[in-house]
Amino acid sequence: MDFLPEHIENYVIEHSQAEPELLQQLSRETWQKVLAPRMLSGHLQGRVLSMLSKLIAPKYILEIGTYTGYSAICLAEGMQTSGELHTIDINEELHDLQRRYFDASGYGSQIVQHTGNALDIIPTLSPTFDLVFIDADKHNYPNYLEIVLPKLTKGSVLLSDNVLWSGKVTQAVAPDDADTKALLKYNKALNEHPKLETVVLPIRDGLTISRVI
């Protein structure tokens, strides 16, 4: 699925900050060697994540769903010099690839990798987080929200990827489509939660910004 008409996407990219060379290399390697490269955040969304992180200037960041590490590096660009980014992925086969690029980015000493089930790992993390990015298995999004909220404080920002799910959230849902059902529940929970203010951005496959109030 093309998220934007090609001519519009090209114009937007041409008039946005250039993609750093290291991230270009990571993107190429991901497309060459890793399954489901469409999961990569990519140039435009990566620059959005970077800009948001720079505006927030977080000390502690949590990422649920590392994949090959592209979005983590983007988020780290706005992190405080004394900050720490915790990123969680269930696929241990990607660990070394992630680490190689984390170290090359200059943020390697501040990025902590966790491999395993995020629902088990998150309760063991001690910091409260200024910025959280959820981009993992969609059927668990409501569970991630429930487990992450206690680790957020007033002013913390929660970013959620793929909330439009290729438009499926606006269509009739198949009985066996657990992911779309979960995203519908999640989107509703974000919008109606009394301690969150939320806006959905139609960037790529949908990016939600929620702020704790």
Secondary structure, 3 states (H helix, E strand, C coil): CCCCCHHHHHHHHHCCCCCCHHHHHHHHHHHHHCCCHHHCCHHHHHHHHHHHHHHHCCCEEEEECCCCCHHHHHHHCCCCCCCEEEEEECCHHHHHHHHHHHHHHCCHHHEEEEECCHHHHHHHCCCCEEEEEECCCHHHHHHHHHHHHHHEEEEEEEEEECCCHHHHHHCCCCCCCHHHHHHHHHHHHHHHCCCEEEEEECCCCCEEEEEEC
